[in-house]
């Protein structure tokens, strides 16, 4: 069966363009070929992209057992391991997901809320007036600490101090289009010693896995697992046959949560700070809404704020961090919107192009949170976390974390963009990140928590007051 039209340039050329400028490739193809098109990328089978909500509805509502997704995501294997939920299919995927889901829902969220607030304040309190701040780096510091404490229950100690920089360094190894090539070209994945790019990657990954194994071994020596961290809960979980997760499964799932659970949220937060400060009227509306809750709002009250929620939703719409869903590889012939597809066709609902359809979102290139207050979009029109059985398990935590971090920082600190140049999207590994990381400058303090008042935090400081005296004392 003939696949939809697409670029006719050689596959290697298409792959290089895809690595360098994925958003440009998607936009150009949508403009030329419409709602559905095919890309041919070297080392990958032809990929069929969809942006029409009806096509996405048909894919998401089809029995998930008629697709494979894990085997189409092997590019992730070096990062998350072969036992990762992201690479599993069928019964094994369903079973593993059932074991992982509970810590990310219900009452657990309230326990994580306090943790998020404490870590955010600890990181932000180090910022100094007039000094530049890279928001993506700062947000990565916050989200990495949150995920390490929520996942491992690690707050201090030698293992925590070793894991934190190793994880950050591993992720930063694919922080540009050029370095991201390591994931796309298998011939670059050669260990030629500690001096080679892949050699450094492999050694850092091995160090992380050794630390994860040490943590698992220590927990197994305990007569009774205590704590509400994700690792304790996963180690206590049993499948339908009463079997626990193996060490290999635990390590790969931990790596998945660490990789997917903080990098994406940090990037989304950096984008949010950019848009909020790019549009002063949005900043003012947010501040008014946050101030309406008083001095010590409950985290769940913050999470329910409508305008804050809309700002987070619009952030994830305009530049979704993950810009395509996991593939759906057909296990039998299938029809999507009247077109027939053979077995083993890779179908990709395209989050970015769907979020930029003018027939759904008026002025899609404009950052307009109000659109989410005016109407509710279907899960086939708005899908920043994917959909169906492959929807992100941590979406509730990610959404809450975005709101609480934004609320904590905006309520207490005044920031400004370092310059007025537009920030462009850039590939960072398998995600889309703001080029330059969003450079900001600390202007002053709006509010200091009373329990923090001390010689180093002497106020409350009124809105608009520069933090020169506080900075000098520090």
Secondary structure, 3 states (H helix, E strand, C coil): CCCCCCCCCCHHHHHHHHHHCHHHHHHHHHHHHCCEEEECCCCCCCEEEECCHHHHHHHHHCCHHHEECHHHCHHHHHHHCCCCHHHCCHHHHHHHHHHHHHHHCCHHHHHHHHHHHHHHHHHHCCCCCCCEEEHHHHHHHHHHHHHHHHHHCCCCCHHHHHHHHHHHHHHHCCCCHHHHHHHHCHHHCCCCCCCCHHHHHHHHHHHHHHHHHHHHHHHHCCCCCCCCCHHHHHHHCCCCCCCCCCHHHHHHHHHHHHHHHHHHHHHHHHHHHHHHHHCHHHHHHHHHHHHCCCCCCCHHHHHCCHHHHHHHHHHHHHCCCCCCCCCEEECCCEEECCEEECCCCEEEECHHHHHCCCCCCCCCCCCCCCHHHHCCCCCCCCCCCCCHHHCCCCHHHHHHHHHHHHHHHHHHEEEEECCCCCCCEEEECCEEEEHHHCEEEEEEECCCCHHHCECCECCCCCCCCECHHHHHHC
